[in-house]
Amino acid sequence: MGLVSHGARVRGRRDGMPAAEFWTERTVAWYARALARSDYARRVLDALGSELDRCRDALDVGAGCGALALPLARRLAAVTALEPAPAMAAALRAAAAREGLGNLAVVQAAWGEAPVPPHDLVLCAHVGGLMRRDSPFLREAGLVARRLVCLVRDIEGKPGADKFFFSELYPALLGRPYKHRCDDDETLAALERLGIRPDVAVITYSSDQPFTSLDEACDFFMTYLSVEGPGPRAYLERFLAERLECRAGEWVAPLRKTAAVITWRTG
């Protein structure tokens, strides 16, 4: 029986919380720290290959703090980043300013909330709500993309790819199993119904999450699991002390991910 039945307090969990509320300056900083050492962007752009060479500008829908928008801006003439979460948009603007990327425009809005002009490439990565079978975005993206649409979805459930030990922590701390939210098959089926036959490249990438201390690691996991109280924290301290890897003075949650890079030409 999970600790949730023994006095643990469970806040509104991330999987039921609006993204704009979950993303704060601190949670964005955690995410950006993992991205800084990840090979994620390189793997995605490599999967696009010569198709990216045909593109002069790009629209990144749900750009976050710039996992793909920043490397695209280093390569293309112009990038528009559409991002609704204020903390994410602010972090992306700051990162672009630090790098002197004046060709990256950040629009704080969700898809459909602000007008966007056509771009050669329309990209959307890990925004599950826009890739579900009933999402208008799947139909509308091709109307904005002059040349190419690219969707990226993690393929969860692969051996050795248990996201942040959630398959163990959800039952222990929340009293329920962890359910994967990403399903690339759902997206592919929706595209097929629209008459779209995309190319699919499967990539693997590192998404290790570093921490400066075990205490910070506990803060991270309590935030992601949305639990409070001394019981869950004591459990996490014991659990993470055994599972995290110590590397060069850091505590690291190792994570390898597999993703589908789904593309189709529009012109």
C-alpha positions, 0 to 999 in steps of 0.5 A: 500500500502506498504512503499516500494512505499514511498521511501523505498530502497530495497536491494538484498533481502535474498530470492534472495541473495546467502547464502554466501553473506547473512551470515556475522559475525553479522547475524551468531551471531544472528542465534547462539544466538537463537540456544543457547536457542532453543530446536531444536537439542534435538527435532531432535535427539529425533526423530531419537531415537534408529536409532542414536544409530546405527551410529558411525559417521555422515555427516552434509550437510549444517551444518551452525554454528553447530545446529546439528553438535555440539550435534552430535559431543558430542555423536558420534565418528566423525562428518564431517560438510559440509558448504559453507558459510565462516562466518558459517564455521568459527563460527562452527570451533570456537565453536568446538574449544571452546568445545574441539571437535576434532572429528568434521571436518569442510569442507567449501564446498557445496554438490558436491564440495568436495569429502566425504567418506561414513558415517553411518548417512547423515543429511541435515537440512533446505537446501531447494535447496538440497531437491527440487524435481529435486535435485540430492542430494536426490538420492546421499545421500543414496550412501554415508550413510551406515545406515541412511539418515535424512532430516529436513524441517520446515513446515510453514503456521501452525497457530501461526507460522508466521515467524518473523511476515513476513506475515505482514511485507512483504506487509507493507515494500516490497509491496508483500505477504510473500511466504513460501519457505519450502514444505516437501510435495515436498521432500516426493513426490520426494523421492517417485519417487525414490522408497524411503518410508521414516519414517516421525516424526513431531516435534515442537520447539522453535526458539525465537530470542533475542535482547539486545535492540529495536535498535538491533531488528530493525537492524535484521529485516532490514537486513532480509528484506533487506530494507533501509531508515528512513521510514522502520526503523520508521515503524519497531520501532513502530511495534516491540515495540508492538510485541516483548516480554520483558523478563529479560532485553531482547527484544524477537521475539517469534517463535514456529516452526513445522518441518518434520524429514524425515528418511530412512535406507540404510543398 
